[in-house]
C-alpha cells in the first residue's frame, strides 16, 4: 500500500455491501458479491495499514461519504478508525460557488464528474504537501478515462478491481 490515499466513495459503498442482504447491495457497483469482497478486503487492509486517509479540511469529502453511507456501514467505520488512530491527512481544496472542487486546467475540463473534482483536488494538495498521493477506486470507471492526465499531474491511481473496471470502461466507450 502507498502512504496516503484519497478513497473514492464507491470503494466505501462496495465494501459496505459485502453482505448480499445488505440494503447497500441493491445499489452497489459492482453487483457481483465476489468483486465486492475484493473491495472489502482492500478496504480492510487499508484500515489495518499505516496508510493515511486524505480528506479535505472543509469536510466535503466526508460529507459525501455520509450522504451515501450510514454511520454503522463498514466504509464509514474505516474512516472513523483512521480519525481515531490519527491516520488522516487533512488538505485544502478550493470550492466554487456550487460546492465543486476547483482544479487548474486542463484537469478542470477533463474531470467532467463534478463530484470527483474535490477528490482530485485533495489528491493534488496531498501530493504537494506530502509528496505522495494515490486515488483508490472500484466501481467508478471514469478514472480510467482520466488516467493519463492524472498521471501527468503526478498522481497515482489504484483501481482495486482493475480487470473489471477496465472492461466496464471499454464497454462504456464502445457505446
C-alpha positions as CSV (number, residue, x, y, z in Angstrom):
1,X,0.0,0.0,0.0
2,X,1.1,3.6,-0.6
3,X,1.4,6.2,2.1
4,X,-1.7,8.2,1.5
5,X,-5.0,7.7,-0.3
6,X,-8.0,9.6,-1.4
7,X,-10.6,6.9,-1.3
8,X,-13.4,7.3,-3.8
9,X,-16.9,6.9,-2.3
10,X,-17.6,3.9,-4.5
11,X,-15.0,1.9,-2.6
12,X,-16.7,2.6,0.7
13,X,-20.1,1.7,-0.8
14,X,-19.0,-1.6,-2.4
15,X,-17.1,-2.7,0.7
16,X,-20.1,-1.9,2.9
17,X,-22.3,-4.0,0.6
18,X,-20.3,-7.2,1.1
19,X,-23.4,-8.9,2.6
20,X,-25.8,-9.7,-0.2
21,X,-28.7,-9.0,2.2
22,X,-27.4,-5.5,3.0
23,X,-29.7,-2.7,1.8
24,X,-26.5,-1.2,0.2
25,X,-26.1,-4.3,-2.0
26,X,-29.1,-3.2,-4.2
27,X,-27.2,-0.2,-5.5
28,X,-23.6,-1.3,-5.1
29,X,-21.3,-1.3,-8.1
30,X,-20.1,-3.9,-8.9
31,X,-23.1,-6.1,-8.4
32,X,-21.0,-9.3,-8.2
33,X,-20.6,-10.2,-4.5
34,X,-17.1,-11.7,-5.1
35,X,-15.9,-8.4,-6.6
36,X,-17.4,-6.5,-3.6
37,X,-15.5,-9.0,-1.4
38,X,-12.2,-7.9,-3.1
39,X,-13.1,-4.3,-2.5
40,X,-13.9,-5.1,1.2
41,X,-10.6,-6.9,1.5
42,X,-8.7,-3.9,0.1
43,X,-10.5,-1.5,2.5
44,X,-9.9,-3.9,5.4
45,X,-6.2,-4.0,4.5
46,X,-6.2,-0.2,4.2
47,X,-7.7,0.2,7.6
48,X,-5.1,-2.0,9.2
49,X,-2.2,-0.4,7.3
50,X,-0.1,2.6,8.3
51,X,-1.5,4.4,5.2
52,X,-3.1,7.8,5.7
53,X,-6.6,8.7,4.5
54,X,-6.7,12.1,2.7
55,X,-9.7,14.3,3.5
56,X,-10.3,17.9,2.8
57,X,-10.2,20.2,5.8
58,X,-13.6,21.7,4.7
59,X,-15.3,18.3,5.2
60,X,-16.9,18.0,1.8
61,X,-15.4,14.5,1.1
62,X,-16.6,13.2,4.4
63,X,-20.0,14.8,3.8
64,X,-20.3,12.8,0.6
65,X,-19.4,9.6,2.4
66,X,-22.1,10.5,4.9
67,X,-24.7,11.0,2.2
68,X,-24.1,7.6,0.7
69,X,-23.5,5.5,3.8
70,X,-24.9,5.1,7.3
71,X,-22.6,5.6,10.4
72,X,-22.5,1.8,11.0
73,X,-21.6,0.9,7.5
74,X,-18.1,-0.7,7.2
75,X,-16.8,2.1,4.9
76,X,-17.8,4.8,7.4
77,X,-16.2,2.8,10.3
78,X,-12.9,2.7,8.4
79,X,-13.0,6.5,8.1
80,X,-13.7,6.8,11.8
81,X,-10.9,4.4,12.6
82,X,-8.5,6.5,10.6
83,X,-9.6,9.5,12.5
84,X,-9.3,7.7,15.8
85,X,-5.7,6.5,15.1
86,X,-4.6,9.9,13.8
87,X,-4.2,8.5,10.3
88,X,-5.9,11.3,8.4
89,X,-4.1,13.9,6.3
90,X,-6.2,17.0,6.0
91,X,-5.6,19.0,2.9
92,X,-7.1,22.2,1.4
93,X,-9.5,22.2,-1.5
94,X,-10.8,25.3,-3.1
95,X,-14.5,25.1,-4.0
96,X,-16.6,27.1,-6.4
97,X,-20.0,28.7,-5.6
98,X,-21.7,25.4,-6.3
99,X,-19.6,23.4,-3.9
100,X,-17.5,21.7,-6.6
101,X,-13.7,21.4,-6.3
102,X,-11.7,23.8,-8.4
103,X,-8.9,22.4,-10.5
104,X,-6.3,24.0,-12.7
105,X,-6.6,23.5,-16.5
106,X,-6.5,21.1,-18.2
107,X,-7.9,19.0,-15.3
108,X,-10.8,21.4,-14.7
109,X,-12.1,20.5,-18.2
110,X,-11.0,16.8,-18.2
111,X,-12.6,15.8,-14.9
112,X,-16.2,16.1,-16.0
113,X,-17.7,14.4,-12.9
114,X,-18.1,17.5,-10.7
115,X,-18.2,15.3,-7.5
116,X,-14.9,13.8,-8.4
117,X,-13.1,17.2,-8.8
118,X,-12.8,17.5,-5.0
119,X,-11.2,14.1,-4.8
120,X,-8.6,15.1,-7.5
121,X,-8.0,18.5,-5.8
122,X,-7.5,16.7,-2.4
123,X,-5.0,14.3,-4.0
124,X,-3.1,17.1,-5.7
125,X,-2.8,19.0,-2.4
126,X,-1.7,15.8,-0.6
127,X,0.9,15.3,-3.3
128,X,2.1,18.9,-2.8
129,X,2.2,18.6,1.0
130,X,3.4,15.0,1.5
131,X,4.9,14.1,-1.9
132,X,2.6,11.1,-2.1
133,X,-1.0,10.6,-3.1
134,X,-3.0,7.8,-4.6
135,X,-6.7,7.8,-5.6
136,X,-8.2,4.4,-4.9
137,X,-11.4,3.5,-6.8
138,X,-13.6,0.5,-7.6
139,X,-16.9,0.9,-9.4
140,X,-16.4,4.3,-11.0
141,X,-14.8,3.6,-14.3
142,X,-14.3,7.3,-15.3
143,X,-11.0,7.3,-13.5
144,X,-9.6,5.1,-16.4
145,X,-10.5,7.9,-18.9
146,X,-8.7,10.5,-16.8
147,X,-5.7,8.2,-16.0
148,X,-3.2,9.8,-18.5
149,X,-3.9,13.3,-17.4
150,X,-3.8,12.4,-13.7
151,X,-0.5,10.6,-14.1
152,X,0.9,13.6,-15.9
153,X,-0.2,15.7,-12.9
154,X,1.9,13.4,-10.7
155,X,-1.0,11.4,-9.1
156,X,-1.2,7.7,-8.8
157,X,-4.4,5.6,-9.4
158,X,-5.2,2.3,-7.7
159,X,-8.0,0.5,-9.4
160,X,-9.0,-2.1,-6.8
161,X,-10.8,-4.4,-9.2
162,X,-8.9,-3.3,-12.3
163,X,-9.8,-6.1,-14.7
164,X,-13.5,-5.5,-14.1
165,X,-13.3,-1.7,-14.1
166,X,-11.2,-1.6,-17.3
167,X,-13.6,-3.9,-19.0
168,X,-16.6,-1.8,-17.9
169,X,-14.8,1.4,-19.1
170,X,-14.1,-0.2,-22.5
171,X,-17.8,-1.2,-22.7
172,X,-18.8,2.3,-21.9
173,X,-16.5,3.7,-24.7
174,X,-17.9,1.3,-27.2
175,X,-21.5,2.7,-26.8
